[in-house]
Every structure is written in C-alpha cells, then in structure tokens.
Amino acid sequence: MLKSEFSGLTMWLHVATLARAIMKSVSIRDAKNRLTELAREVEEGETIVVTRSGRPIFDLVPHKKQGGLNLAAGKTYLRSKGIKNPVPYIAEDFDEALPEDFLLRRLS
C-alpha cells in the first residue's frame, strides 16, 4: 500500500471515528425521562440513536428547514415583467425519440 493511500485510509477512519463519537445511543426509557436534556444536545448538532433492548428504533436529529420552489413568487415575478405565458410554443415532435446519431453530428 502506498503512503498516500494509507494516509487517505487513516484519515477516513479518523472521520468515521469522529462521526461515531458524535452519535450517542440512549434507551427508550432513558430518552423518555431525559427528553429535554436530549433535545438540547440535538439542538447543538448531536445525533442521538434511541434503542429498545439494544436495537436502534429511531434517531433524534436536528431539524432541517425544508426548501423548495415557490411557484406563487415565480408567477408574481413573471407578471411584474409582463410575461403572461412563459412557454409560448412547444414543438409537436418535442417528446419523440432523437435520431441515434444525434450527438455525433456537427452542429449547423
């Protein structure tokens, strides 16, 4: 094994060890009794695995704010620019298969 490969493997193992150190395992009974304390730890970024009889049941993880496409804002923007129809024309052959050599031909 080359030194650089060994170094990369060592670094990966170190990262995996750190990730494992961040995760904490708690029994479901203990989690029920210490929910407020565990919630504070999760707020700080820690992941807590809740177990029953030693088997993982669920994870307590920090909440992730959901993002997404705001269609209402898009419509408002288009309206402000005077665009009533953002897709004025779609070719009739739009969803037909392309010729097999399509990517091999020169552009005209």
FIKOLZA-1660 file (N, C-alpha, C; in steps of 0.1 Angstrom, whole numbers, plus 5000, padded with zeros to 4 digits):
% residues 108
   i   px   py   pz ch aa at
   1 5009 4988 5000  A  M  N
   1 5000 5000 5000  A  M CA
   1 5009 5012 5000  A  M  C
   2 5006 5022 4991  A  L  N
   2 5014 5034 4991  A  L CA
   2 5011 5043 5003  A  L  C
   3 5021 5052 5005  A  K  N
   3 5019 5060 5017  A  K CA
   3 5007 5069 5016  A  K  C
   4 5004 5075 5004  A  S  N
   4 4993 5084 5002  A  S CA
   4 4980 5076 5004  A  S  C
   5 4979 5063 4999  A  E  N
   5 4967 5055 5001  A  E CA
   5 4965 5052 5016  A  E  C
   6 4976 5049 5023  A  F  N
   6 4975 5047 5037  A  F CA
   6 4970 5059 5045  A  F  C
   7 4976 5071 5040  A  S  N
   7 4972 5083 5047  A  S CA
   7 4957 5086 5045  A  S  C
   8 4952 5084 5033  A  G  N
   8 4938 5086 5030  A  G CA
   8 4929 5076 5038  A  G  C
   9 4933 5064 5039  A  L  N
   9 4926 5054 5047  A  L CA
   9 4926 5058 5062  A  L  C
  10 4937 5062 5067  A  T  N
  10 4938 5067 5081  A  T CA
  10 4929 5079 5083  A  T  C
  11 4929 5088 5074  A  M  N
  11 4920 5100 5075  A  M CA
  11 4906 5096 5075  A  M  C
  12 4902 5086 5066  A  W  N
  12 4888 5082 5065  A  W CA
  12 4884 5075 5078  A  W  C
  13 4892 5067 5084  A  L  N
  13 4889 5060 5096  A  L CA
  13 4888 5070 5108  A  L  C
  14 4896 5081 5107  A  H  N
  14 4895 5091 5117  A  H CA
  14 4882 5099 5116  A  H  C
  15 4878 5102 5104  A  V  N
  15 4865 5108 5102  A  V CA
  15 4853 5099 5107  A  V  C
  16 4854 5086 5103  A  A  N
  16 4844 5077 5108  A  A CA
  16 4843 5076 5123  A  A  C
  17 4855 5076 5129  A  T  N
  17 4855 5076 5144  A  T CA
  17 4849 5088 5150  A  T  C
  18 4852 5100 5144  A  L  N
  18 4846 5112 5149  A  L CA
  18 4831 5112 5147  A  L  C
  19 4826 5107 5136  A  A  N
  19 4812 5107 5133  A  A CA
  19 4805 5098 5143  A  A  C
  20 4812 5087 5146  A  R  N
  20 4806 5077 5156  A  R CA
  20 4806 5084 5170  A  R  C
  21 4816 5092 5173  A  A  N
  21 4817 5099 5186  A  A CA
  21 4806 5109 5188  A  A  C
  22 4801 5115 5177  A  I  N
  22 4791 5125 5177  A  I CA
  22 4777 5118 5180  A  I  C
  23 4775 5106 5175  A  M  N
  23 4763 5099 5177  A  M CA
  23 4763 5093 5191  A  M  C
  24 4751 5094 5198  A  K  N
  24 4750 5089 5211  A  K CA
  24 4738 5079 5211  A  K  C
  25 4739 5069 5219  A  S  N
  25 4729 5059 5220  A  S CA
  25 4722 5059 5233  A  S  C
  26 4709 5059 5234  A  V  N
  26 4701 5060 5246  A  V CA
  26 4690 5051 5245  A  V  C
  27 4686 5044 5256  A  S  N
  27 4675 5035 5257  A  S CA
  27 4662 5043 5256  A  S  C
  28 4651 5038 5251  A  I  N
  28 4639 5045 5250  A  I CA
  28 4634 5049 5264  A  I  C
  29 4635 5041 5274  A  R  N
  29 4631 5045 5287  A  R CA
  29 4639 5057 5292  A  R  C
  30 4652 5057 5290  A  D  N
  30 4661 5068 5294  A  D CA
  30 4657 5080 5286  A  D  C
  31 4654 5079 5273  A  A  N
  31 4651 5090 5265  A  A CA
  31 4638 5097 5270  A  A  C
  32 4629 5089 5274  A  K  N
  32 4616 5094 5279  A  K CA
  32 4618 5102 5291  A  K  C
  33 4627 5098 5300  A  N  N
  33 4629 5105 5312  A  N CA
  33 4638 5118 5310  A  N  C
  34 4646 5118 5300  A  R  N
  34 4656 5129 5298  A  R CA
  34 4653 5137 5285  A  R  C
  35 4641 5137 5280  A  L  N
  35 4638 5143 5267  A  L CA
  35 4643 5158 5266  A  L  C
  36 4641 5166 5276  A  T  N
  36 4645 5180 5275  A  T CA
  36 4660 5181 5273  A  T  C
  37 4668 5173 5281  A  E  N
  37 4682 5173 5281  A  E CA
  37 4687 5168 5267  A  E  C
  38 4681 5158 5262  A  L  N
  38 4685 5152 5249  A  L CA
  38 4681 5162 5238  A  L  C
  39 4670 5169 5239  A  A  N
  39 4666 5179 5229  A  A CA
  39 4677 5190 5228  A  A  C
  40 4682 5194 5240  A  R  N
  40 4693 5205 5240  A  R CA
  40 4705 5200 5232  A  R  C
  41 4708 5187 5234  A  E  N
  41 4720 5182 5228  A  E CA
  41 4718 5181 5212  A  E  C
  42 4706 5177 5208  A  V  N
  42 4702 5177 5194  A  V CA
  42 4703 5191 5188  A  V  C
  43 4698 5201 5195  A  E  N
  43 4699 5215 5191  A  E CA
  43 4714 5219 5188  A  E  C
  44 4723 5213 5195  A  E  N
  44 4737 5216 5193  A  E CA
  44 4743 5208 5182  A  E  C
  45 4735 5200 5175  A  G  N
  45 4740 5193 5164  A  G CA
  45 4743 5178 5166  A  G  C
  46 4741 5173 5178  A  E  N
  46 4743 5159 5180  A  E CA
  46 4732 5150 5175  A  E  C
  47 4735 5138 5170  A  T  N
  47 4725 5128 5167  A  T CA
  47 4724 5118 5178  A  T  C
  48 4712 5115 5182  A  I  N
  48 4710 5105 5193  A  I CA
  48 4702 5093 5188  A  I  C
  49 4707 5082 5189  A  V  N
  49 4700 5069 5185  A  V CA
  49 4693 5064 5197  A  V  C
  50 4679 5063 5196  A  V  N
  50 4671 5057 5207  A  V CA
  50 4669 5042 5204  A  V  C
  51 4672 5034 5214  A  T  N
  51 4672 5020 5213  A  T CA
  51 4661 5013 5222  A  T  C
  52 4657 5001 5218  A  R  N
  52 4648 4993 5227  A  R CA
  52 4655 4979 5227  A  R  C
  53 4658 4975 5238  A  S  N
  53 4665 4962 5240  A  S CA
  53 4678 4961 5232  A  S  C
  54 4685 4973 5231  A  G  N
  54 4698 4973 5224  A  G CA
  54 4697 4975 5209  A  G  C
  55 4685 4975 5204  A  R  N
  55 4683 4976 5189  A  R CA
  55 4678 4990 5186  A  R  C
  56 4684 4997 5176  A  P  N
  56 4680 5010 5172  A  P CA
  56 4665 5011 5168  A  P  C
  57 4658 5021 5173  A  I  N
  57 4644 5023 5169  A  I CA
  57 4642 5035 5161  A  I  C
  58 4648 5046 5165  A  F  N
  58 4648 5059 5157  A  F CA
  58 4659 5068 5161  A  F  C
  59 4661 5078 5153  A  D  N
  59 4672 5088 5156  A  D CA
  59 4665 5102 5160  A  D  C
  60 4671 5108 5169  A  L  N
  60 4668 5122 5172  A  L CA
  60 4678 5130 5165  A  L  C
  61 4674 5138 5155  A  V  N
  61 4684 5146 5147  A  V CA
  61 4679 5160 5146  A  V  C
  62 4688 5170 5144  A  P  N
  62 4684 5184 5143  A  P CA
  62 4675 5186 5131  A  P  C
  63 4665 5195 5133  A  H  N
  63 4655 5198 5123  A  H CA
  63 4661 5205 5111  A  H  C
  64 4658 5201 5099  A  K  N
  64 4663 5207 5087  A  K CA
  64 4651 5215 5081  A  K  C
  65 4654 5228 5079  A  K  N
  65 4644 5236 5073  A  K CA
  65 4642 5232 5058  A  K  C
  66 4629 5229 5054  A  Q  N
  66 4627 5225 5041  A  Q CA
  66 4627 5236 5031  A  Q  C
  67 4633 5235 5020  A  G  N
  67 4633 5245 5010  A  G CA
  67 4624 5240 4998  A  G  C
  68 4624 5247 4988  A  G  N
  68 4617 5242 4976  A  G CA
  68 4614 5254 4967  A  G  C
  69 4606 5251 4957  A  L  N
  69 4602 5260 4947  A  L CA
  69 4590 5268 4951  A  L  C
  70 4590 5281 4951  A  N  N
  70 4579 5289 4954  A  N CA
  70 4572 5294 4941  A  N  C
  71 4562 5286 4937  A  L  N
  71 4555 5289 4925  A  L CA
  71 4548 5302 4925  A  L  C
  72 4542 5306 4936  A  A  N
  72 4535 5318 4937  A  A CA
  72 4544 5330 4934  A  A  C
  73 4556 5329 4940  A  A  N
  73 4566 5340 4938  A  A CA
  73 4571 5340 4923  A  A  C
  74 4572 5329 4917  A  G  N
  74 4575 5328 4903  A  G CA
  74 4565 5335 4894  A  G  C
  75 4552 5332 4897  A  K  N
  75 4541 5338 4889  A  K CA
  75 4541 5353 4891  A  K  C
  76 4543 5358 4904  A  T  N
  76 4544 5372 4906  A  T CA
  76 4555 5379 4899  A  T  C
  77 4567 5372 4899  A  Y  N
  77 4578 5378 4891  A  Y CA
  77 4575 5379 4876  A  Y  C
  78 4570 5368 4871  A  L  N
  78 4567 5369 4856  A  L CA
  78 4556 5380 4853  A  L  C
  79 4546 5381 4862  A  R  N
  79 4536 5391 4860  A  R CA
  79 4542 5405 4860  A  R  C
  80 4552 5407 4870  A  S  N
  80 4558 5420 4871  A  S CA
  80 4566 5424 4859  A  S  C
  81 4571 5414 4851  A  K  N
  81 4579 5416 4839  A  K CA
  81 4570 5416 4826  A  K  C
  82 4557 5415 4828  A  G  N
  82 4547 5415 4817  A  G CA
  82 4547 5402 4809  A  G  C
  83 4551 5391 4815  A  I  N
  83 4551 5378 4808  A  I CA
  83 4539 5370 4812  A  I  C
  84 4530 5368 4802  A  K  N
  84 4517 5362 4806  A  K CA
  84 4518 5347 4803  A  K  C
  85 4526 5343 4793  A  N  N
  85 4528 5328 4790  A  N CA
  85 4543 5325 4789  A  N  C
  86 4549 5319 4800  A  P  N
  86 4563 5317 4800  A  P CA
  86 4568 5307 4790  A  P  C
  87 4559 5298 4785  A  V  N
  87 4563 5288 4775  A  V CA
  87 4553 5290 4763  A  V  C
  88 4556 5299 4754  A  P  N
  88 4546 5302 4743  A  P CA
  88 4545 5292 4733  A  P  C
  89 4555 5283 4731  A  Y  N
  89 4554 5273 4720  A  Y CA
  89 4562 5261 4724  A  Y  C
  90 4556 5249 4721  A  I  N
  90 4562 5236 4723  A  I CA
  90 4561 5229 4710  A  I  C
  91 4572 5225 4704  A  A  N
  91 4572 5218 4691  A  A CA
  91 4564 5205 4692  A  A  C
  92 4557 5201 4681  A  E  N
  92 4549 5189 4681  A  E CA
  92 4557 5177 4683  A  E  C
  93 4569 5176 4678  A  D  N
  93 4578 5165 4680  A  D CA
  93 4587 5165 4692  A  D  C
  94 4583 5173 4702  A  F  N
  94 4591 5175 4714  A  F CA
  94 4595 5162 4721  A  F  C
  95 4585 5153 4723  A  D  N
  95 4588 5141 4731  A  D CA
  95 4591 5129 4722  A  D  C
  96 4593 5131 4709  A  E  N
  96 4597 5120 4700  A  E CA
  96 4612 5116 4703  A  E  C
  97 4615 5104 4700  A  A  N
  97 4629 5100 4701  A  A CA
  97 4638 5107 4692  A  A  C
  98 4650 5110 4696  A  L  N
  98 4660 5117 4688  A  L CA
  98 4667 5106 4679  A  L  C
  99 4672 5111 4668  A  P  N
  99 4680 5101 4659  A  P CA
  99 4692 5095 4667  A  P  C
 100 4695 5083 4663  A  E  N
 100 4706 5076 4671  A  E CA
 100 4719 5083 4670  A  E  C
 101 4722 5090 4659  A  D  N
 101 4735 5097 4657  A  D CA
 101 4734 5112 4661  A  D  C
 102 4724 5116 4669  A  F  N
 102 4722 5130 4672  A  F CA
 102 4734 5136 4678  A  F  C
 103 4740 5130 4688  A  L  N
 103 4752 5136 4695  A  L CA
 103 4765 5135 4686  A  L  C
 104 4765 5127 4676  A  L  N
 104 4777 5125 4668  A  L CA
 104 4778 5135 4656  A  L  C
 105 4767 5141 4653  A  R  N
 105 4766 5150 4641  A  R CA
 105 4772 5164 4645  A  R  C
 106 4777 5171 4635  A  R  N
 106 4782 5185 4637  A  R CA
 106 4770 5194 4638  A  R  C
 107 4771 5205 4646  A  L  N
 107 4761 5214 4647  A  L CA
 107 4761 5223 4635  A  L  C
 108 4749 5227 4630  A  S  N
 108 4748 5235 4618  A  S CA
 108 4750 5250 4621  A  S  C
% end
